[in-house]
Amino acid sequence: MLKGKNVIRMKSITKTIAAAGLAIASFTGSVSAQDLTFFTIGTGGTAYTYYPVGGVIANAISNPPGSRDCDKGGSCGVPGLIASAVSSRGSVDNINAIISGLRDSGFAQSDVAFWAFTGTGTMEGKEKATDLRTIAALFEEHIHLVTLKDSGIDSVEDLKGKRVSLDEPGSGTYVDAKLILEASGLSTDDLTAEALKGNAASEALRNGKIDAFFVVAGYPTGSLVELASASDMTLVPIDGAAASALTDKYGFFAMSDIPAGTYDGVDNTPTVAVGAQWFTSAKQDDELIYGITKALWNKNSRKLLDFGHAKGKTITPDSALNGIGVPLHDGAKRFYMEAGLLSADGSPKMSKAAIRSELEALNARLGELMDMLQ
């Protein structure tokens, strides 16, 4: 039973909620509470890529009551939808939250999602996340191994005996950092492992409390841009036999470089990349997910993606089905079928960009053969 101050506090909360309800009613006119749909997107730490990109996408798919019409420069989102990006611990946390119903959707690395869905890899022995469904592939994430130029760390093997942050358990970075250590012949027993995230890891590195830290994020990531501008930051290559072992064993990983100049004073760095994808639950309403997918790829949403974040330009319909290892949600599948991105059997069609790339590769190969014949 509530007593004294608790009763007063509850009355105050009730009045606040009532006032908020009146404000919404006043703002929307004839719109009722039943016309509003709230939709959460689990992202990651605020200093990394998932969170700001999640904010851009939430804006693109939202269409609050009273918004201007899409064709008049207003919102092109789902009518009555209010989406929000929610900071989280990352990929594993987001998948668990989707399956438990805590969040409506979330971003995750393609490898982590596939392992969760199938109960394999790092998720072997755990209950399969069979209700997990894909909305879209978004962008490529690169594994950053961050240190300072005078640290003496020039390779993954040099982490032995060092203080290294692997990010928080529940993050995709934590999963992949352990895989990279394993591919390099190391384990967490060979170093002092910390669980720092974002700006906390950057501050610890600058203050000498750790020697290096891992980040899996789309470049450029905000906290590292700041770190590079304030210190002699560098990136450690993840290449050679370790990278080959990782890409050979796990098809989700690909060798890829972080270009010179991405971070101030940091040279081109070979590393390993993995896809960032957007997931939801099979239990989500088909019509809602159809509308969300359609809104994401509305041509008028292009400006939001292109200018909202550096990674936004790489989020395109042409790559929306790249590396999908978890089944599409039926609502998303319906959109991709209508858009001509899926064949009748449900397999992805080759995009125009992919066709051009294949033709360019064939032409290059033909040129090499012609040179050999001369």
N, C-alpha and C positions, 0 to 999 in steps of 0.2 A: 504494500500500500504506500502511495506517495504522501509525504508529509511536508509541512512548512515550506522551505525554500524550493523543494523539488516541485511542489504544486505550482508555485509562482513561475518557476522556470518552464514547466510544461505549458502553462497558460500563455507565456510569452512566445514559446515556439509555435503554439497553435495559432496565435495571432499573426506571427510572421508568415506562416504557411498560407493562412487565409489571405493576407495582404498580397502575397505573391500570386495567388490564384486570381484575385481581383485585378491585379496588374496585367496578367496575361489576358484575362477576359476583356479588359479595357483596350488592350493593344490589338487584339484580333477581332474585335467586334462580335460577329456571330459564330466565331470558331469555338467549339467546345473542347474540353479536355480530351475527349475521345478521338479528336482529330489530330492530336499530337502523338508522334512516335519518337522515342529517344533511343539512340543507337550508339553504343560505346565501341571504341577501337583501342585495344591494348597495344602499346607501342614499346617504349624502352626508357632508358635514362634521358633526362632532359638535355644532357650535353652531347648526345649522339644523334644519329640520323633518323631513327624510327619516329621519335617524338615530333620534330618539326614537319616531317613528311606526313605523319598522321594528322597533324593540324590542317595541312593543305587539303588532304583528301576529305577530311570531315567537313571542311568548308565547301568543297565541290559537290558533295552528295546531299548537303543540307538544303532545306527550303522552308524556313520558318514561316508561320502565318504572317501575312502582311508584306512578304517580299515582292519585289518587282518581278514581272514576267521575264522568263528566260530570253525571249526574243527582243526584249527592251533593255537588255543589259543587266538583268537581275539574276537571281539564282536559278540554276538549271538542275537543282537537286530534286529529291523525291518530295512531293507536296506534303507538308506537315512534319517532315523529318528534321530532327535536331540531333546531329551527330557530334560526338566529342572524342578527342584524343586523350587517352588516359596513360599517364606515365606508369611504367611497370619495371620488373626486373629483366624482362626480355623474352626470348623465344619460348623457353620451356614454361615459364610463368604464364605467358599468354595462352598457350595451348591448354594448360591445366585449367585456366580460368574460363576458356570457351567451353570445354567439356563439362565443367561443373555448373555452368550457367551464370558465373559471376560476371563475365563480359560477353557482349554480343559478337565480337569479332576481335581479331588481333593480327599483328605481323609476326612472322617467324621465319627463320632460315629454312630453306627447302630440305636440308639434310635432317634437321631436328624434327620437322613436321612428318617427314616420311618415316623416320624411325618410330615416332610416337604412334602413327597410324598403323604401322605393321608390327609393332612390338619387337623390332630388331635393332641392330647396332647398339648405340648407347642406351636404348630403352628396352633391351632384351630382358625378359622376365617380368616386365611391368604390364599392367592391363592395357590392351590396345585401345587407342583413341579412335574407335571405329566411326564415331559420329563427326569426325573432323572433315571439313569440306573446304575447297579452294574457291576464292572469288577471283583472284588475279595474281600473276607474277608481276612484281613491281620493278625492282632494280637489282643490280649486282652489288654485293658487299665484299669488301676486301679485308683480309686479316692483317691488321697492323700490329707489329711488335715494336713498341716504342721504348726508346732509351735516350740517354744523352751522349754527345759525341765523345766525351772523355771517359765513358763507362768501361771501355775495354770489351764491350759485348758486340761482336761482329757477326755472330751466327747463333742459331738456336742452341747449339751445343755449349756455347759460352754461358748459358744461363745456369749451368751447374754450380751449386753453392751460392747462388745469388738470391736476393729477395725480389720476388716477382708477383705482381698481381694478375690473377687469372679471371678477374671480375667475379660477380656474385654467383653462387649456385642458383640455378634457375634461369640463367642467361645462356644464349647461344654461344657467346664468347667463351664462357667457362667450358662448355662442351668441346668446342673446337681447339681451345688452347691445350687441353689435355691430349687431344688427338695429335696435335703437332709435336708436343713433347714426346709422345709415344713413337711417332714416326722418326724422331731424331735420336731415339735410344735413351730417352729420359723419362722420368716419372715425377710426380709431385714430391716423392721422397728425396729427390736429388736437389731440391731447392727449398727455400722458405716461401711457401705460397700465401699470398694475401688475397683478400676478397674486396677490393676497392673498385669503385665505379666512377666513370666520368671525371668531373673536376677534382674529386677526391684523389683519384689515381694520379692526375697531373700534378697536383700540389705535393703529393707524397714524393713523386719523382724529383721535382724541383728542390724539395727540402732534404733530399738524401735519405728518406725513410724507406724507399724501395729503389731497386736498380733498373727495373723495366716493368712494362705492363702490356697486356694484350687488349686489343680492341677489334671487334668485328663490326664494321660499319661501312656505309657508302661514303666514299670520299667526295669532297672534303668534309670532315666531321668537325663541328664547332669547337669542341674542347681542345682538339689537336691544333687547329688553326691558331687559337689563343696561346697554346703552349709553345708552338714554334716561333711565334712573334716575341715571346718573352724569355726564351732560353735557347741553348744550342741543342735542340731536339734533333734526333735522327731516327730513321726506321731501319730495322734489322732485316736483311733479306731472308725470305723463306723460299728456298730454291734447292736445286740439286737433287740428291737421292731422296731426301726427306719429303720434298714436295712431290716428286714422282711417285713415291710409295703411297702418299695420301691420295693423289688423284687416281692412281691405278686401283686402289682398294675401294674408294668411294666415288661413284660416278657424279656426285653432286658438285665436287670440287673441280676447279679448273685453274691452271696457272695463268696469272695475269699481273700486269705491272701497275703500280701507283706512279703516275707520271711525275717527272721532275717539275718542281714549282707548285705542286698541289699544296705543299706546306712550305713556308718560307725557309730557304736554305737547305731543303732536303732533296737529294738527287733521286733520279728514277730508281724505284725499288721493286725488284721482282718478288711476288708473293702468291698467295692462293686466294681465290674468290669463290663465293657461294651465293645463290640467289635468295633475295628477300621476297617473300610472298605474303598475300593477305588471305586469312582463313576465317571461317565461321563454322557454325554447327549445322548439321543436316536438319536439325529441328527448327531452324529459322524459317519463317514464312517464305515460300517460293516467290510470291509477287513482290515482297519487300526486297529480297536479294536481287531479283531481276531489275527492279527500279534502281537500286544502288549501283549495280554494274553498268546499267545504261547511263546513269548520271556521271559515273566516273569517266566514261569514254565519250561523253557528249563533246562535240567539237568546241563548244563554248567554254568547256572546262579546261581547255588547252592552256589558256593564259595563266590560270591559277597554278597549273603544274609547272609550266615553263618558268614562271617568275617567282613562284613561292619558295623554291629550294633548288640548289644546284643540281640535285639528283632528279628533279622533276622532269627535265627534258628527256631523260632516258626511260620514263614511264610512259609507254606507248601501247596502243592496241596490237601493233606488230609483234611485240614481245610478251603480250599478256598471257600466253599459254606456254612460254618457254620453260622447260624443266619441271613441268607439273608432275608431281609424284603422288599427290593425294587427289581423289576424285573431285571434280567440279561440283559445286552446289547446283541443284536442278535449276534454280532461278538464274544463276550465272550462265549455266550451260545453254539455257533457252536464248539468252541474249547473244552469245557467241555463235549459235546456230543461225539466228536471224541476221547477224552481221557478216555471215559468210566466212567466219574464222574457223568453224568446225565442219568437218565432212559429215555426211549422213550417218556414218558409223561411229561418230563421236570423236574421231581422231583429228588433231589440229592440222589445218591446211598450212602449206608453206606460204609465208607472207611474201609480199613483193620485195621487201628489203632482203629477206633470206634468199629469194630467187636471184636477185641481183648479186648478192654475195657469192652464191654458188657459181654463177656465170663468170664472175670476175676471177674466181679461183680456177675454173676450167680454162679460161683464156690465158691465165698466167702459166698454167701447166702446159698448155698447147704451145706457148711461146718457148718454154724450156725445151720441149721436144723438138721443135723446129731448129733451135740453136744447136742441138745435139746432132741433127742430121746434116748440118752445113759443114 
